[in-house]
Amino acid sequence: MRAGRPAQGKAEILVTYTVGACRKDVFRRGEVMFIETIPMEVAERRVRELRQRWPTHFVDWHYFGGRAVFKKLRKPWWRRIW
């Protein structure tokens, strides 16, 4: 079996991620939660999990120096009550 080719008789599964830019307000004013050296696919999954755990905050990530920086920013009160 050569690299880059699926094994005979097995289906190839491709997963694509659409990663947009980090929210500007979170990027500028957000509080750093943690920094990790992980690929973008893992970072995007982690952000989706964090958004479910922190519903009162905007959570996003961006790369800086080859590392994923995760930030959170508390939502304004009118966004939290609706």
mmCIF file of the N, C-alpha and C atoms, coordinates in Angstrom:
data_MODEL
# 
_entry.id   MODEL 
# 
loop_
_atom_site.group_PDB 
_atom_site.id 
_atom_site.type_symbol 
_atom_site.label_atom_id 
_atom_site.label_alt_id 
_atom_site.label_comp_id 
_atom_site.label_asym_id 
_atom_site.label_entity_id 
_atom_site.label_seq_id 
_atom_site.pdbx_PDB_ins_code 
_atom_site.Cartn_x 
_atom_site.Cartn_y 
_atom_site.Cartn_z 
_atom_site.occupancy 
_atom_site.B_iso_or_equiv 
_atom_site.pdbx_formal_charge 
_atom_site.auth_seq_id 
_atom_site.auth_comp_id 
_atom_site.auth_asym_id 
_atom_site.auth_atom_id 
_atom_site.pdbx_PDB_model_num 
ATOM 1   N N  . MET A 1 1  ? 0.850   -1.184 0.000  1.00 0.00 ? 1  MET A N  1 
ATOM 2   C CA . MET A 1 1  ? 0.000   0.000  0.000  1.00 0.00 ? 1  MET A CA 1 
ATOM 3   C C  . MET A 1 1  ? 0.890   1.239  0.000  1.00 0.00 ? 1  MET A C  1 
ATOM 4   N N  . ARG A 1 2  ? 0.646   2.146  -0.906 1.00 0.00 ? 2  ARG A N  1 
ATOM 5   C CA . ARG A 1 2  ? 1.414   3.378  -0.986 1.00 0.00 ? 2  ARG A CA 1 
ATOM 6   C C  . ARG A 1 2  ? 0.735   4.479  -0.190 1.00 0.00 ? 2  ARG A C  1 
ATOM 7   N N  . ALA A 1 3  ? 1.538   5.399  0.283  1.00 0.00 ? 3  ALA A N  1 
ATOM 8   C CA . ALA A 1 3  ? 0.991   6.526  1.041  1.00 0.00 ? 3  ALA A CA 1 
ATOM 9   C C  . ALA A 1 3  ? 0.098   7.373  0.149  1.00 0.00 ? 3  ALA A C  1 
ATOM 10  N N  . GLY A 1 4  ? -0.985  7.859  0.679  1.00 0.00 ? 4  GLY A N  1 
ATOM 11  C CA . GLY A 1 4  ? -1.891  8.715  -0.067 1.00 0.00 ? 4  GLY A CA 1 
ATOM 12  C C  . GLY A 1 4  ? -2.967  7.983  -0.835 1.00 0.00 ? 4  GLY A C  1 
ATOM 13  N N  . ARG A 1 5  ? -2.945  6.652  -0.840 1.00 0.00 ? 5  ARG A N  1 
ATOM 14  C CA . ARG A 1 5  ? -3.967  5.879  -1.540 1.00 0.00 ? 5  ARG A CA 1 
ATOM 15  C C  . ARG A 1 5  ? -4.698  4.995  -0.541 1.00 0.00 ? 5  ARG A C  1 
ATOM 16  N N  . PRO A 1 6  ? -6.016  4.900  -0.640 1.00 0.00 ? 6  PRO A N  1 
ATOM 17  C CA . PRO A 1 6  ? -6.756  4.047  0.281  1.00 0.00 ? 6  PRO A CA 1 
ATOM 18  C C  . PRO A 1 6  ? -6.453  2.570  0.019  1.00 0.00 ? 6  PRO A C  1 
ATOM 19  N N  . ALA A 1 7  ? -6.553  1.777  1.084  1.00 0.00 ? 7  ALA A N  1 
ATOM 20  C CA . ALA A 1 7  ? -6.343  0.335  0.948  1.00 0.00 ? 7  ALA A CA 1 
ATOM 21  C C  . ALA A 1 7  ? -7.415  -0.240 0.035  1.00 0.00 ? 7  ALA A C  1 
ATOM 22  N N  . GLN A 1 8  ? -7.089  -1.313 -0.627 1.00 0.00 ? 8  GLN A N  1 
ATOM 23  C CA . GLN A 1 8  ? -8.015  -1.922 -1.569 1.00 0.00 ? 8  GLN A CA 1 
ATOM 24  C C  . GLN A 1 8  ? -9.268  -2.401 -0.834 1.00 0.00 ? 8  GLN A C  1 
ATOM 25  N N  . GLY A 1 9  ? -10.435 -2.045 -1.345 1.00 0.00 ? 9  GLY A N  1 
ATOM 26  C CA . GLY A 1 9  ? -11.683 -2.474 -0.736 1.00 0.00 ? 9  GLY A CA 1 
ATOM 27  C C  . GLY A 1 9  ? -12.174 -1.566 0.383  1.00 0.00 ? 9  GLY A C  1 
ATOM 28  N N  . LYS A 1 10 ? -11.433 -0.533 0.718  1.00 0.00 ? 10 LYS A N  1 
ATOM 29  C CA . LYS A 1 10 ? -11.853 0.381  1.783  1.00 0.00 ? 10 LYS A CA 1 
ATOM 30  C C  . LYS A 1 10 ? -12.193 1.729  1.179  1.00 0.00 ? 10 LYS A C  1 
ATOM 31  N N  . ALA A 1 11 ? -13.216 2.334  1.698  1.00 0.00 ? 11 ALA A N  1 
ATOM 32  C CA . ALA A 1 11 ? -13.647 3.641  1.202  1.00 0.00 ? 11 ALA A CA 1 
ATOM 33  C C  . ALA A 1 11 ? -12.781 4.732  1.818  1.00 0.00 ? 11 ALA A C  1 
ATOM 34  N N  . GLU A 1 12 ? -12.535 5.751  1.050  1.00 0.00 ? 12 GLU A N  1 
ATOM 35  C CA . GLU A 1 12 ? -11.761 6.883  1.536  1.00 0.00 ? 12 GLU A CA 1 
ATOM 36  C C  . GLU A 1 12 ? -12.729 7.936  2.064  1.00 0.00 ? 12 GLU A C  1 
ATOM 37  N N  . ILE A 1 13 ? -12.479 8.425  3.268  1.00 0.00 ? 13 ILE A N  1 
ATOM 38  C CA . ILE A 1 13 ? -13.338 9.433  3.883  1.00 0.00 ? 13 ILE A CA 1 
ATOM 39  C C  . ILE A 1 13 ? -12.540 10.728 3.970  1.00 0.00 ? 13 ILE A C  1 
ATOM 40  N N  . LEU A 1 14 ? -13.078 11.775 3.387  1.00 0.00 ? 14 LEU A N  1 
ATOM 41  C CA . LEU A 1 14 ? -12.442 13.076 3.433  1.00 0.00 ? 14 LEU A CA 1 
ATOM 42  C C  . LEU A 1 14 ? -13.274 14.014 4.294  1.00 0.00 ? 14 LEU A C  1 
ATOM 43  N N  . VAL A 1 15 ? -12.622 14.707 5.196  1.00 0.00 ? 15 VAL A N  1 
ATOM 44  C CA . VAL A 1 15 ? -13.292 15.674 6.050  1.00 0.00 ? 15 VAL A CA 1 
ATOM 45  C C  . VAL A 1 15 ? -12.706 17.033 5.726  1.00 0.00 ? 15 VAL A C  1 
ATOM 46  N N  . THR A 1 16 ? -13.560 17.984 5.410  1.00 0.00 ? 16 THR A N  1 
ATOM 47  C CA . THR A 1 16 ? -13.083 19.334 5.129  1.00 0.00 ? 16 THR A CA 1 
ATOM 48  C C  . THR A 1 16 ? -13.642 20.291 6.164  1.00 0.00 ? 16 THR A C  1 
ATOM 49  N N  . TYR A 1 17 ? -12.847 21.276 6.516  1.00 0.00 ? 17 TYR A N  1 
ATOM 50  C CA . TYR A 1 17 ? -13.253 22.283 7.476  1.00 0.00 ? 17 TYR A CA 1 
ATOM 51  C C  . TYR A 1 17 ? -13.203 23.637 6.795  1.00 0.00 ? 17 TYR A C  1 
ATOM 52  N N  . THR A 1 18 ? -14.218 24.432 7.047  1.00 0.00 ? 18 THR A N  1 
ATOM 53  C CA . THR A 1 18 ? -14.224 25.795 6.562  1.00 0.00 ? 18 THR A CA 1 
ATOM 54  C C  . THR A 1 18 ? -13.963 26.678 7.773  1.00 0.00 ? 18 THR A C  1 
ATOM 55  N N  . VAL A 1 19 ? -12.786 27.214 7.804  1.00 0.00 ? 19 VAL A N  1 
ATOM 56  C CA . VAL A 1 19 ? -12.389 28.026 8.948  1.00 0.00 ? 19 VAL A CA 1 
ATOM 57  C C  . VAL A 1 19 ? -12.335 29.474 8.514  1.00 0.00 ? 19 VAL A C  1 
ATOM 58  N N  . GLY A 1 20 ? -13.163 30.285 9.136  1.00 0.00 ? 20 GLY A N  1 
ATOM 59  C CA . GLY A 1 20 ? -13.162 31.705 8.829  1.00 0.00 ? 20 GLY A CA 1 
ATOM 60  C C  . GLY A 1 20 ? -12.197 32.444 9.738  1.00 0.00 ? 20 GLY A C  1 
ATOM 61  N N  . ALA A 1 21 ? -12.133 33.729 9.562  1.00 0.00 ? 21 ALA A N  1 
ATOM 62  C CA . ALA A 1 21 ? -11.269 34.547 10.395 1.00 0.00 ? 21 ALA A CA 1 
ATOM 63  C C  . ALA A 1 21 ? -11.826 34.625 11.817 1.00 0.00 ? 21 ALA A C  1 
ATOM 64  N N  . CYS A 1 22 ? -10.939 34.844 12.757 1.00 0.00 ? 22 CYS A N  1 
ATOM 65  C CA . CYS A 1 22 ? -11.343 35.010 14.160 1.00 0.00 ? 22 CYS A CA 1 
ATOM 66  C C  . CYS A 1 22 ? -12.198 36.285 14.269 1.00 0.00 ? 22 CYS A C  1 
ATOM 67  N N  . ARG A 1 23 ? -13.220 36.251 15.132 1.00 0.00 ? 23 ARG A N  1 
ATOM 68  C CA . ARG A 1 23 ? -14.043 37.445 15.353 1.00 0.00 ? 23 ARG A CA 1 
ATOM 69  C C  . ARG A 1 23 ? -13.145 38.595 15.795 1.00 0.00 ? 23 ARG A C  1 
ATOM 70  N N  . LYS A 1 24 ? -13.340 39.767 15.214 1.00 0.00 ? 24 LYS A N  1 
ATOM 71  C CA . LYS A 1 24 ? -12.462 40.901 15.518 1.00 0.00 ? 24 LYS A CA 1 
ATOM 72  C C  . LYS A 1 24 ? -12.531 41.315 16.982 1.00 0.00 ? 24 LYS A C  1 
ATOM 73  N N  . ASP A 1 25 ? -13.745 41.342 17.555 1.00 0.00 ? 25 ASP A N  1 
ATOM 74  C CA . ASP A 1 25 ? -13.857 41.760 18.947 1.00 0.00 ? 25 ASP A CA 1 
ATOM 75  C C  . ASP A 1 25 ? -13.207 40.746 19.892 1.00 0.00 ? 25 ASP A C  1 
ATOM 76  N N  . VAL A 1 26 ? -13.327 39.466 19.583 1.00 0.00 ? 26 VAL A N  1 
ATOM 77  C CA . VAL A 1 26 ? -12.680 38.437 20.410 1.00 0.00 ? 26 VAL A CA 1 
ATOM 78  C C  . VAL A 1 26 ? -11.169 38.527 20.235 1.00 0.00 ? 26 VAL A C  1 
ATOM 79  N N  . PHE A 1 27 ? -10.705 38.744 19.017 1.00 0.00 ? 27 PHE A N  1 
ATOM 80  C CA . PHE A 1 27 ? -9.277  38.846 18.750 1.00 0.00 ? 27 PHE A CA 1 
ATOM 81  C C  . PHE A 1 27 ? -8.658  40.025 19.491 1.00 0.00 ? 27 PHE A C  1 
ATOM 82  N N  . ARG A 1 28 ? -9.352  41.168 19.493 1.00 0.00 ? 28 ARG A N  1 
ATOM 83  C CA . ARG A 1 28 ? -8.795  42.379 20.101 1.00 0.00 ? 28 ARG A CA 1 
ATOM 84  C C  . ARG A 1 28 ? -8.971  42.435 21.620 1.00 0.00 ? 28 ARG A C  1 
ATOM 85  N N  . ARG A 1 29 ? -10.162 42.085 22.102 1.00 0.00 ? 29 ARG A N  1 
ATOM 86  C CA . ARG A 1 29 ? -10.457 42.286 23.521 1.00 0.00 ? 29 ARG A CA 1 
ATOM 87  C C  . ARG A 1 29 ? -10.629 40.996 24.312 1.00 0.00 ? 29 ARG A C  1 
ATOM 88  N N  . GLY A 1 30 ? -10.504 39.855 23.654 1.00 0.00 ? 30 GLY A N  1 
ATOM 89  C CA . GLY A 1 30 ? -10.755 38.585 24.320 1.00 0.00 ? 30 GLY A CA 1 
ATOM 90  C C  . GLY A 1 30 ? -9.683  38.203 25.322 1.00 0.00 ? 30 GLY A C  1 
ATOM 91  N N  . GLU A 1 31 ? -10.083 37.415 26.292 1.00 0.00 ? 31 GLU A N  1 
ATOM 92  C CA . GLU A 1 31 ? -9.189  36.897 27.325 1.00 0.00 ? 31 GLU A CA 1 
ATOM 93  C C  . GLU A 1 31 ? -8.634  35.551 26.855 1.00 0.00 ? 31 GLU A C  1 
ATOM 94  N N  . VAL A 1 32 ? -7.315  35.391 26.907 1.00 0.00 ? 32 VAL A N  1 
ATOM 95  C CA . VAL A 1 32 ? -6.695  34.144 26.472 1.00 0.00 ? 32 VAL A CA 1 
ATOM 96  C C  . VAL A 1 32 ? -7.050  33.036 27.466 1.00 0.00 ? 32 VAL A C  1 
ATOM 97  N N  . MET A 1 33 ? -7.624  31.956 26.955 1.00 0.00 ? 33 MET A N  1 
ATOM 98  C CA . MET A 1 33 ? -7.962  30.806 27.788 1.00 0.00 ? 33 MET A CA 1 
ATOM 99  C C  . MET A 1 33 ? -6.781  29.852 27.872 1.00 0.00 ? 33 MET A C  1 
ATOM 100 N N  . PHE A 1 34 ? -6.223  29.478 26.716 1.00 0.00 ? 34 PHE A N  1 
ATOM 101 C CA . PHE A 1 34 ? -5.046  28.611 26.669 1.00 0.00 ? 34 PHE A CA 1 
ATOM 102 C C  . PHE A 1 34 ? -4.448  28.644 25.273 1.00 0.00 ? 34 PHE A C  1 
ATOM 103 N N  . ILE A 1 35 ? -3.224  28.138 25.167 1.00 0.00 ? 35 ILE A N  1 
ATOM 104 C CA . ILE A 1 35 ? -2.491  28.087 23.905 1.00 0.00 ? 35 ILE A CA 1 
ATOM 105 C C  . ILE A 1 35 ? -2.019  26.654 23.704 1.00 0.00 ? 35 ILE A C  1 
ATOM 106 N N  . GLU A 1 36 ? -2.224  26.121 22.483 1.00 0.00 ? 36 GLU A N  1 
ATOM 107 C CA . GLU A 1 36 ? -1.825  24.749 22.183 1.00 0.00 ? 36 GLU A CA 1 
ATOM 108 C C  . GLU A 1 36 ? -1.189  24.655 20.806 1.00 0.00 ? 36 GLU A C  1 
ATOM 109 N N  . THR A 1 37 ? -0.346  23.655 20.630 1.00 0.00 ? 37 THR A N  1 
ATOM 110 C CA . THR A 1 37 ? 0.240   23.367 19.324 1.00 0.00 ? 37 THR A CA 1 
ATOM 111 C C  . THR A 1 37 ? -0.535  22.201 18.727 1.00 0.00 ? 37 THR A C  1 
ATOM 112 N N  . ILE A 1 38 ? -1.568  22.531 17.952 1.00 0.00 ? 38 ILE A N  1 
ATOM 113 C CA . ILE A 1 38 ? -2.441  21.517 17.360 1.00 0.00 ? 38 ILE A CA 1 
ATOM 114 C C  . ILE A 1 38 ? -2.818  21.940 15.950 1.00 0.00 ? 38 ILE A C  1 
ATOM 115 N N  . PRO A 1 39 ? -3.226  20.989 15.107 1.00 0.00 ? 39 PRO A N  1 
ATOM 116 C CA . PRO A 1 39 ? -3.676  21.349 13.752 1.00 0.00 ? 39 PRO A CA 1 
ATOM 117 C C  . PRO A 1 39 ? -5.012  22.097 13.772 1.00 0.00 ? 39 PRO A C  1 
ATOM 118 N N  . MET A 1 40 ? -5.309  22.778 12.676 1.00 0.00 ? 40 MET A N  1 
ATOM 119 C CA . MET A 1 40 ? -6.516  23.604 12.625 1.00 0.00 ? 40 MET A CA 1 
ATOM 120 C C  . MET A 1 40 ? -7.806  22.790 12.760 1.00 0.00 ? 40 MET A C  1 
ATOM 121 N N  . GLU A 1 41 ? -7.822  21.552 12.272 1.00 0.00 ? 41 GLU A N  1 
ATOM 122 C CA . GLU A 1 41 ? -9.030  20.731 12.382 1.00 0.00 ? 41 GLU A CA 1 
ATOM 123 C C  . GLU A 1 41 ? -9.356  20.444 13.842 1.00 0.00 ? 41 GLU A C  1 
ATOM 124 N N  . VAL A 1 42 ? -8.324  20.139 14.614 1.00 0.00 ? 42 VAL A N  1 
ATOM 125 C CA . VAL A 1 42 ? -8.514  19.862 16.043 1.00 0.00 ? 42 VAL A CA 1 
ATOM 126 C C  . VAL A 1 42 ? -8.924  21.137 16.772 1.00 0.00 ? 42 VAL A C  1 
ATOM 127 N N  . ALA A 1 43 ? -8.312  22.261 16.404 1.00 0.00 ? 43 ALA A N  1 
ATOM 128 C CA . ALA A 1 43 ? -8.654  23.539 17.036 1.00 0.00 ? 43 ALA A CA 1 
ATOM 129 C C  . ALA A 1 43 ? -10.111 23.905 16.783 1.00 0.00 ? 43 ALA A C  1 
ATOM 130 N N  . GLU A 1 44 ? -10.580 23.682 15.568 1.00 0.00 ? 44 GLU A N  1 
ATOM 131 C CA . GLU A 1 44 ? -11.973 24.009 15.245 1.00 0.00 ? 44 GLU A CA 1 
ATOM 132 C C  . GLU A 1 44 ? -12.941 23.128 16.031 1.00 0.00 ? 44 GLU A C  1 
ATOM 133 N N  . ARG A 1 45 ? -12.620 21.840 16.160 1.00 0.00 ? 45 ARG A N  1 
ATOM 134 C CA . ARG A 1 45 ? -13.470 20.949 16.981 1.00 0.00 ? 45 ARG A CA 1 
ATOM 135 C C  . ARG A 1 45 ? -13.476 21.396 18.430 1.00 0.00 ? 45 ARG A C  1 
ATOM 136 N N  . ARG A 1 46 ? -12.310 21.771 18.945 1.00 0.00 ? 46 ARG A N  1 
ATOM 137 C CA . ARG A 1 46 ? -12.212 22.198 20.336 1.00 0.00 ? 46 ARG A CA 1 
ATOM 138 C C  . ARG A 1 46 ? -13.024 23.462 20.576 1.00 0.00 ? 46 ARG A C  1 
ATOM 139 N N  . VAL A 1 47 ? -13.015 24.398 19.621 1.00 0.00 ? 47 VAL A N  1 
ATOM 140 C CA . VAL A 1 47 ? -13.792 25.633 19.759 1.00 0.00 ? 47 VAL A CA 1 
ATOM 141 C C  . VAL A 1 47 ? -15.285 25.328 19.775 1.00 0.00 ? 47 VAL A C  1 
ATOM 142 N N  . ARG A 1 48 ? -15.720 24.401 18.945 1.00 0.00 ? 48 ARG A N  1 
ATOM 143 C CA . ARG A 1 48 ? -17.142 24.032 18.940 1.00 0.00 ? 48 ARG A CA 1 
ATOM 144 C C  . ARG A 1 48 ? -17.561 23.458 20.286 1.00 0.00 ? 48 ARG A C  1 
ATOM 145 N N  . GLU A 1 49 ? -16.697 22.650 20.902 1.00 0.00 ? 49 GLU A N  1 
ATOM 146 C CA . GLU A 1 49 ? -16.996 22.106 22.233 1.00 0.00 ? 49 GLU A CA 1 
ATOM 147 C C  . GLU A 1 49 ? -17.025 23.218 23.278 1.00 0.00 ? 49 GLU A C  1 
ATOM 148 N N  . LEU A 1 50 ? -16.073 24.142 23.201 1.00 0.00 ? 50 LEU A N  1 
ATOM 149 C CA . LEU A 1 50 ? -16.011 25.236 24.171 1.00 0.00 ? 50 LEU A CA 1 
ATOM 150 C C  . LEU A 1 50 ? -17.201 26.167 24.049 1.00 0.00 ? 50 LEU A C  1 
ATOM 151 N N  . ARG A 1 51 ? -17.681 26.381 22.835 1.00 0.00 ? 51 ARG A N  1 
ATOM 152 C CA . ARG A 1 51 ? -18.861 27.237 22.651 1.00 0.00 ? 51 ARG A CA 1 
ATOM 153 C C  . ARG A 1 51 ? -20.086 26.643 23.317 1.00 0.00 ? 51 ARG A C  1 
ATOM 154 N N  . GLN A 1 52 ? -20.190 25.327 23.349 1.00 0.00 ? 52 GLN A N  1 
ATOM 155 C CA . GLN A 1 52 ? -21.311 24.683 24.038 1.00 0.00 ? 52 GLN A CA 1 
ATOM 156 C C  . GLN A 1 52 ? -21.161 24.797 25.548 1.00 0.00 ? 52 GLN A C  1 
ATOM 157 N N  . ARG A 1 53 ? -19.935 24.733 26.047 1.00 0.00 ? 53 ARG A N  1 
ATOM 158 C CA . ARG A 1 53 ? -19.688 24.834 27.490 1.00 0.00 ? 53 ARG A CA 1 
ATOM 159 C C  . ARG A 1 53 ? -19.803 26.258 28.005 1.00 0.00 ? 53 ARG A C  1 
ATOM 160 N N  . TRP A 1 54 ? -19.506 27.252 27.172 1.00 0.00 ? 54 TRP A N  1 
ATOM 161 C CA . TRP A 1 54 ? -19.520 28.658 27.560 1.00 0.00 ? 54 TRP A CA 1 
ATOM 162 C C  . TRP A 1 54 ? -20.569 29.408 26.735 1.00 0.00 ? 54 TRP A C  1 
ATOM 163 N N  . PRO A 1 55 ? -21.860 29.181 26.939 1.00 0.00 ? 55 PRO A N  1 
ATOM 164 C CA . PRO A 1 55 ? -22.872 29.847 26.113 1.00 0.00 ? 55 PRO A CA 1 
ATOM 165 C C  . PRO A 1 55 ? -22.975 31.355 26.351 1.00 0.00 ? 55 PRO A C  1 
ATOM 166 N N  . THR A 1 56 ? -22.456 31.862 27.461 1.00 0.00 ? 56 THR A N  1 
ATOM 167 C CA . THR A 1 56 ? -22.510 33.298 27.752 1.00 0.00 ? 56 THR A CA 1 
ATOM 168 C C  . THR A 1 56 ? -21.296 34.046 27.211 1.00 0.00 ? 56 THR A C  1 
ATOM 169 N N  . HIS A 1 57 ? -20.421 33.359 26.484 1.00 0.00 ? 57 HIS A N  1 
ATOM 170 C CA . HIS A 1 57 ? -19.208 33.967 25.942 1.00 0.00 ? 57 HIS A CA 1 
ATOM 171 C C  . HIS A 1 57 ? -19.076 33.682 24.447 1.00 0.00 ? 57 HIS A C  1 
ATOM 172 N N  . PHE A 1 58 ? -18.417 34.607 23.745 1.00 0.00 ? 58 PHE A N  1 
ATOM 173 C CA . PHE A 1 58 ? -17.963 34.336 22.386 1.00 0.00 ? 58 PHE A CA 1 
ATOM 174 C C  . PHE A 1 58 ? -16.626 33.622 22.539 1.00 0.00 ? 58 PHE A C  1 
ATOM 175 N N  . VAL A 1 59 ? -16.447 32.504 21.877 1.00 0.00 ? 59 VAL A N  1 
ATOM 176 C CA . VAL A 1 59 ? -15.194 31.756 21.937 1.00 0.00 ? 59 VAL A CA 1 
ATOM 177 C C  . VAL A 1 59 ? -14.678 31.598 20.514 1.00 0.00 ? 59 VAL A C  1 
ATOM 178 N N  . ASP A 1 60 ? -13.398 31.890 20.321 1.00 0.00 ? 60 ASP A N  1 
ATOM 179 C CA . ASP A 1 60 ? -12.798 31.739 19.000 1.00 0.00 ? 60 ASP A CA 1 
ATOM 180 C C  . ASP A 1 60 ? -11.306 31.476 19.170 1.00 0.00 ? 60 ASP A C  1 
ATOM 181 N N  . TRP A 1 61 ? -10.646 31.199 18.055 1.00 0.00 ? 61 TRP A N  1 
ATOM 182 C CA . TRP A 1 61 ? -9.224  30.903 18.097 1.00 0.00 ? 61 TRP A CA 1 
ATOM 183 C C  . TRP A 1 61 ? -8.538  31.480 16.869 1.00 0.00 ? 61 TRP A C  1 
ATOM 184 N N  . HIS A 1 62 ? -7.227  31.636 16.970 1.00 0.00 ? 62 HIS A N  1 
ATOM 185 C CA . HIS A 1 62 ? -6.404  32.069 15.844 1.00 0.00 ? 62 HIS A CA 1 
ATOM 186 C C  . HIS A 1 62 ? -4.993  31.524 16.045 1.00 0.00 ? 62 HIS A C  1 
ATOM 187 N N  . TYR A 1 63 ? -4.241  31.479 14.958 1.00 0.00 ? 63 TYR A N  1 
ATOM 188 C CA . TYR A 1 63 ? -2.848  31.042 15.049 1.00 0.00 ? 63 TYR A CA 1 
ATOM 189 C C  . TYR A 1 63 ? -1.951  32.233 15.340 1.00 0.00 ? 63 TYR A C  1 
ATOM 190 N N  . PHE A 1 64 ? -0.960  32.020 16.206 1.00 0.00 ? 64 PHE A N  1 
ATOM 191 C CA . PHE A 1 64 ? 0.064   33.011 16.470 1.00 0.00 ? 64 PHE A CA 1 
ATOM 192 C C  . PHE A 1 64 ? 1.359   32.261 16.744 1.00 0.00 ? 64 PHE A C  1 
ATOM 193 N N  . GLY A 1 65 ? 2.345   32.462 15.922 1.00 0.00 ? 65 GLY A N  1 
ATOM 194 C CA . GLY A 1 65 ? 3.625   31.788 16.106 1.00 0.00 ? 65 GLY A CA 1 
ATOM 195 C C  . GLY A 1 65 ? 3.539   30.280 15.959 1.00 0.00 ? 65 GLY A C  1 
ATOM 196 N N  . GLY A 1 66 ? 2.626   29.800 15.108 1.00 0.00 ? 66 GLY A N  1 
ATOM 197 C CA . GLY A 1 66 ? 2.484   28.366 14.897 1.00 0.00 ? 66 GLY A CA 1 
ATOM 198 C C  . GLY A 1 66 ? 1.691   27.649 15.967 1.00 0.00 ? 66 GLY A C  1 
ATOM 199 N N  . ARG A 1 67 ? 1.095   28.394 16.886 1.00 0.00 ? 67 ARG A N  1 
ATOM 200 C CA . ARG A 1 67 ? 0.282   27.800 17.957 1.00 0.00 ? 67 ARG A CA 1 
ATOM 201 C C  . ARG A 1 67 ? -1.132  28.358 17.906 1.00 0.00 ? 67 ARG A C  1 
ATOM 202 N N  . ALA A 1 68 ? -2.096  27.531 18.297 1.00 0.00 ? 68 ALA A N  1 
ATOM 203 C CA . ALA A 1 68 ? -3.494  27.965 18.326 1.00 0.00 ? 68 ALA A CA 1 
ATOM 204 C C  . ALA A 1 68 ? -3.766  28.670 19.656 1.00 0.00 ? 68 ALA A C  1 
ATOM 205 N N  . VAL A 1 69 ? -4.244  29.898 19.567 1.00 0.00 ? 69 VAL A N  1 
ATOM 206 C CA . VAL A 1 69 ? -4.569  30.697 20.752 1.00 0.00 ? 69 VAL A CA 1 
ATOM 207 C C  . VAL A 1 69 ? -6.081  30.730 20.882 1.00 0.00 ? 69 VAL A C  1 
ATOM 208 N N  . PHE A 1 70 ? -6.610  30.247 21.999 1.00 0.00 ? 70 PHE A N  1 
ATOM 209 C CA . PHE A 1 70 ? -8.047  30.208 22.254 1.00 0.00 ? 70 PHE A CA 1 
ATOM 210 C C  . PHE A 1 70 ? -8.408  31.363 23.172 1.00 0.00 ? 70 PHE A C  1 
ATOM 211 N N  . LYS A 1 71 ? -9.420  32.144 22.754 1.00 0.00 ? 71 LYS A N  1 
ATOM 212 C CA . LYS A 1 71 ? -9.845  33.311 23.526 1.00 0.00 ? 71 LYS A CA 1 
ATOM 213 C C  . LYS A 1 71 ? -11.343 33.279 23.761 1.00 0.00 ? 71 LYS A C  1 
ATOM 214 N N  . LYS A 1 72 ? -11.760 33.954 24.831 1.00 0.00 ? 72 LYS A N  1 
ATOM 215 C CA . LYS A 1 72 ? -13.192 34.099 25.121 1.00 0.00 ? 72 LYS A CA 1 
ATOM 216 C C  . LYS A 1 72 ? -13.472 35.554 25.449 1.00 0.00 ? 72 LYS A C  1 
ATOM 217 N N  . LEU A 1 73 ? -14.696 35.974 25.141 1.00 0.00 ? 73 LEU A N  1 
ATOM 218 C CA . LEU A 1 73 ? -15.156 37.329 25.422 1.00 0.00 ? 73 LEU A CA 1 
ATOM 219 C C  . LEU A 1 73 ? -16.598 37.240 25.871 1.00 0.00 ? 73 LEU A C  1 
ATOM 220 N N  . ARG A 1 74 ? -16.896 37.807 27.029 1.00 0.00 ? 74 ARG A N  1 
ATOM 221 C CA . ARG A 1 74 ? -18.260 37.742 27.569 1.00 0.00 ? 74 ARG A CA 1 
ATOM 222 C C  . ARG A 1 74 ? -19.219 38.489 26.654 1.00 0.00 ? 74 ARG A C  1 
ATOM 223 N N  . LYS A 1 75 ? -20.349 37.859 26.369 1.00 0.00 ? 75 LYS A N  1 
ATOM 224 C CA . LYS A 1 75 ? -21.365 38.481 25.522 1.00 0.00 ? 75 LYS A CA 1 
ATOM 225 C C  . LYS A 1 75 ? -22.025 39.625 26.275 1.00 0.00 ? 75 LYS A C  1 
ATOM 226 N N  . PRO A 1 76 ? -22.468 40.666 25.550 1.00 0.00 ? 76 PRO A N  1 
ATOM 227 C CA . PRO A 1 76 ? -23.213 41.748 26.203 1.00 0.00 ? 76 PRO A CA 1 
ATOM 228 C C  . PRO A 1 76 ? -24.504 41.203 26.818 1.00 0.00 ? 76 PRO A C  1 
ATOM 229 N N  . TRP A 1 77 ? -25.019 41.893 27.810 1.00 0.00 ? 77 TRP A N  1 
ATOM 230 C CA . TRP A 1 77 ? -26.183 41.381 28.542 1.00 0.00 ? 77 TRP A CA 1 
ATOM 231 C C  . TRP A 1 77 ? -27.365 41.130 27.630 1.00 0.00 ? 77 TRP A C  1 
ATOM 232 N N  . TRP A 1 78 ? -27.574 41.989 26.627 1.00 0.00 ? 78 TRP A N  1 
ATOM 233 C CA . TRP A 1 78 ? -28.739 41.790 25.735 1.00 0.00 ? 78 TRP A CA 1 
ATOM 234 C C  . TRP A 1 78 ? -28.581 40.550 24.846 1.00 0.00 ? 78 TRP A C  1 
ATOM 235 N N  . ARG A 1 79 ? -27.363 40.083 24.624 1.00 0.00 ? 79 ARG A N  1 
ATOM 236 C CA . ARG A 1 79 ? -27.155 38.848 23.858 1.00 0.00 ? 79 ARG A CA 1 
ATOM 237 C C  . ARG A 1 79 ? -27.327 37.606 24.749 1.00 0.00 ? 79 ARG A C  1 
ATOM 238 N N  . ARG A 1 80 ? -27.101 37.769 26.065 1.00 0.00 ? 80 ARG A N  1 
ATOM 239 C CA . ARG A 1 80 ? -27.207 36.639 26.980 1.00 0.00 ? 80 ARG A CA 1 
ATOM 240 C C  . ARG A 1 80 ? -28.643 36.313 27.342 1.00 0.00 ? 80 ARG A C  1 
ATOM 241 N N  . ILE A 1 81 ? -29.533 37.332 27.365 1.00 0.00 ? 81 ILE A N  1 
ATOM 242 C CA . ILE A 1 81 ? -30.900 37.064 27.812 1.00 0.00 ? 81 ILE A CA 1 
ATOM 243 C C  . ILE A 1 81 ? -31.820 36.650 26.685 1.00 0.00 ? 81 ILE A C  1 
ATOM 244 N N  . TRP A 1 82 ? -31.442 36.846 25.435 1.00 0.00 ? 82 TRP A N  1 
ATOM 245 C CA . TRP A 1 82 ? -32.311 36.471 24.318 1.00 0.00 ? 82 TRP A CA 1 
ATOM 246 C C  . TRP A 1 82 ? -32.015 35.102 23.843 1.00 0.00 ? 82 TRP A C  1 
# 
